[in-house]
Amino acid sequence: MPHVSSTLTAAQKYTIWEERIPGQPESVREIRIEGGANTASKHFVTLDGVVTQVTDEQVELLLKIPAFVKHQELGFVKIHNRSKVDIKGLEAEDKSAPITPKSARKKRLAKPMKSEG
């Protein structure tokens, strides 16, 4: 069964739209991909991503949704077609991730130090 791993901070609902009446798109199906990477909760927290089990049909639909494809291109979501999920190569966090002591140190080290005097 396929899986989608996500390093997005929030869950995403990807929507399939149809125009049953011309000019009036209607939501016909939603696929929810869990988020929550880089956030603390009472559940198991992983820095590498949250995994959502999907069906083969849902994978086909997701690949037709421009927002999902864009998230995939940016490295925030990845489709896995095996039972063991390999989360290497995903972005570690998105811009909405909360600041942690580790990320604050990383940002501080990236800035050049001002000389005193």
C-alpha atoms as a printed R data frame, in Angstrom:
    type eleno elety resid chain resno       x      y       z
1   ATOM     1    CA   MET     A     1   0.000  0.000   0.000
2   ATOM     2    CA   PRO     A     2   1.408  3.440  -0.907
3   ATOM     3    CA   HIS     A     3   2.225  6.118   1.649
4   ATOM     4    CA   VAL     A     4   2.748  9.869   1.460
5   ATOM     5    CA   SER     A     5   5.305 11.407   3.816
6   ATOM     6    CA   SER     A     6   5.008 15.089   4.634
7   ATOM     7    CA   THR     A     7   7.281 17.596   6.332
8   ATOM     8    CA   LEU     A     8   4.573 20.274   6.284
9   ATOM     9    CA   THR     A     9   3.656 21.696   9.673
10  ATOM    10    CA   ALA     A    10  -0.107 21.476   9.071
11  ATOM    11    CA   ALA     A    11  -2.282 18.792   7.501
12  ATOM    12    CA   GLN     A    12  -3.352 19.512   3.921
13  ATOM    13    CA   LYS     A    13  -6.646 18.753   2.189
14  ATOM    14    CA   TYR     A    14  -6.105 18.334  -1.532
15  ATOM    15    CA   THR     A    15  -9.390 18.834  -3.396
16  ATOM    16    CA   ILE     A    16 -10.693 17.389  -6.662
17  ATOM    17    CA   TRP     A    17 -12.973 19.905  -8.416
18  ATOM    18    CA   GLU     A    18 -15.586 19.309 -11.144
19  ATOM    19    CA   GLU     A    19 -17.774 21.725 -13.067
20  ATOM    20    CA   ARG     A    20 -21.182 20.076 -13.055
21  ATOM    21    CA   ILE     A    21 -22.733 23.454 -13.853
22  ATOM    22    CA   PRO     A    22 -20.619 25.569 -16.246
23  ATOM    23    CA   GLY     A    23 -18.643 28.217 -14.347
24  ATOM    24    CA   GLN     A    24 -19.420 26.717 -10.919
25  ATOM    25    CA   PRO     A    25 -16.684 24.342  -9.739
26  ATOM    26    CA   GLU     A    26 -17.818 21.910  -7.075
27  ATOM    27    CA   SER     A    27 -15.689 19.917  -4.635
28  ATOM    28    CA   VAL     A    28 -16.234 16.235  -5.409
29  ATOM    29    CA   ARG     A    29 -13.470 14.652  -3.339
30  ATOM    30    CA   GLU     A    30 -10.874 15.596  -0.737
31  ATOM    31    CA   ILE     A    31  -7.733 13.710   0.222
32  ATOM    32    CA   ARG     A    32  -6.210 14.636   3.577
33  ATOM    33    CA   ILE     A    33  -2.469 14.262   4.010
34  ATOM    34    CA   GLU     A    34  -1.451 14.527   7.648
35  ATOM    35    CA   GLY     A    35   0.965 17.202   8.761
36  ATOM    36    CA   GLY     A    36   2.433 18.008  12.117
37  ATOM    37    CA   ALA     A    37   6.140 17.666  11.416
38  ATOM    38    CA   ASN     A    38   8.224 20.012  13.572
39  ATOM    39    CA   THR     A    39   5.432 20.546  16.099
40  ATOM    40    CA   ALA     A    40   5.162 19.212  19.609
41  ATOM    41    CA   SER     A    41   2.084 17.220  20.564
42  ATOM    42    CA   LYS     A    42   1.072 14.326  22.783
43  ATOM    43    CA   HIS     A    43   1.736 11.998  19.843
44  ATOM    44    CA   PHE     A    44   4.999 10.558  18.578
45  ATOM    45    CA   VAL     A    45   7.018 13.374  17.029
46  ATOM    46    CA   THR     A    46   9.417 12.842  14.142
47  ATOM    47    CA   LEU     A    47  11.611 15.488  12.575
48  ATOM    48    CA   ASP     A    48  11.636 13.665   9.250
49  ATOM    49    CA   GLY     A    49   7.960 13.731   8.392
50  ATOM    50    CA   VAL     A    50   4.502 12.422   9.079
51  ATOM    51    CA   VAL     A    51   3.278  9.440   7.064
52  ATOM    52    CA   THR     A    52  -0.244  9.004   5.669
53  ATOM    53    CA   GLN     A    53  -1.383  5.714   4.139
54  ATOM    54    CA   VAL     A    54  -3.186  6.201   0.804
55  ATOM    55    CA   THR     A    55  -4.699  3.972  -1.866
56  ATOM    56    CA   ASP     A    56  -3.417  3.588  -5.428
57  ATOM    57    CA   GLU     A    57  -6.508  5.492  -6.618
58  ATOM    58    CA   GLN     A    58  -5.731  8.386  -4.257
59  ATOM    59    CA   VAL     A    59  -2.142  8.526  -5.559
60  ATOM    60    CA   GLU     A    60  -3.450  8.852  -9.131
61  ATOM    61    CA   LEU     A    61  -5.790 11.671  -8.030
62  ATOM    62    CA   LEU     A    62  -3.100 13.467  -6.012
63  ATOM    63    CA   LEU     A    63  -0.797 13.530  -9.036
64  ATOM    64    CA   LYS     A    64  -3.494 15.478 -10.940
65  ATOM    65    CA   ILE     A    65  -3.775 18.207  -8.282
66  ATOM    66    CA   PRO     A    66  -1.439 21.158  -9.010
67  ATOM    67    CA   ALA     A    67  -0.978 22.061  -5.312
68  ATOM    68    CA   PHE     A    68   0.150 18.520  -4.455
69  ATOM    69    CA   VAL     A    69   2.510 18.400  -7.450
70  ATOM    70    CA   LYS     A    70   4.028 21.751  -6.369
71  ATOM    71    CA   HIS     A    71   4.511 20.497  -2.793
72  ATOM    72    CA   GLN     A    72   6.155 17.388  -4.237
73  ATOM    73    CA   GLU     A    73   8.506 19.457  -6.425
74  ATOM    74    CA   LEU     A    74   9.490 21.573  -3.403
75  ATOM    75    CA   GLY     A    75  10.298 18.433  -1.399
76  ATOM    76    CA   PHE     A    76   7.587 18.801   1.249
77  ATOM    77    CA   VAL     A    77   5.677 15.623   0.290
78  ATOM    78    CA   LYS     A    78   6.861 12.356  -1.201
79  ATOM    79    CA   ILE     A    79   5.004  9.260  -2.412
80  ATOM    80    CA   HIS     A    80   6.351  5.885  -1.320
81  ATOM    81    CA   ASN     A    81   5.184  2.709  -3.034
82  ATOM    82    CA   ARG     A    82   6.650  0.303  -0.538
83  ATOM    83    CA   SER     A    83   5.716 -0.767   2.941
84  ATOM    84    CA   LYS     A    84   8.951  0.586   4.491
85  ATOM    85    CA   VAL     A    85   9.030  4.368   4.156
86  ATOM    86    CA   ASP     A    86  12.318  6.044   3.195
87  ATOM    87    CA   ILE     A    87  12.124  9.658   4.320
88  ATOM    88    CA   LYS     A    88  15.558 10.747   3.175
89  ATOM    89    CA   GLY     A    89  15.581 13.703   0.821
90  ATOM    90    CA   LEU     A    90  12.545 15.462   2.305
91  ATOM    91    CA   GLU     A    91  12.925 19.066   3.393
92  ATOM    92    CA   ALA     A    92  13.508 19.184   7.149
93  ATOM    93    CA   GLU     A    93  10.916 21.909   7.749
94  ATOM    94    CA   ASP     A    94   8.757 24.499   6.059
95  ATOM    95    CA   LYS     A    95   8.755 28.240   6.781
96  ATOM    96    CA   SER     A    96   5.882 27.945   9.268
97  ATOM    97    CA   ALA     A    97   7.795 25.581  11.569
98  ATOM    98    CA   PRO     A    98   8.172 26.941  15.102
99  ATOM    99    CA   ILE     A    99  11.585 28.188  16.217
100 ATOM   100    CA   THR     A   100  13.424 25.633  18.328
101 ATOM   101    CA   PRO     A   101  16.697 26.035  20.231
102 ATOM   102    CA   LYS     A   102  18.432 24.066  17.455
103 ATOM   103    CA   SER     A   103  16.993 26.215  14.613
104 ATOM   104    CA   ALA     A   104  17.775 29.424  16.536
105 ATOM   105    CA   ARG     A   105  21.420 28.336  16.951
106 ATOM   106    CA   LYS     A   106  21.600 27.448  13.262
107 ATOM   107    CA   LYS     A   107  20.253 30.877  12.223
108 ATOM   108    CA   ARG     A   108  22.581 32.665  14.659
109 ATOM   109    CA   LEU     A   109  25.613 30.774  13.291
110 ATOM   110    CA   ALA     A   110  24.628 31.557   9.699
111 ATOM   111    CA   LYS     A   111  24.782 35.336  10.295
112 ATOM   112    CA   PRO     A   112  28.208 37.014  10.234
113 ATOM   113    CA   MET     A   113  29.319 38.264  13.613
114 ATOM   114    CA   LYS     A   114  29.629 42.036  14.017
115 ATOM   115    CA   SER     A   115  32.975 43.164  15.305
116 ATOM   116    CA   GLU     A   116  32.883 45.101  18.517
117 ATOM   117    CA   GLY     A   117  34.704 48.363  18.884
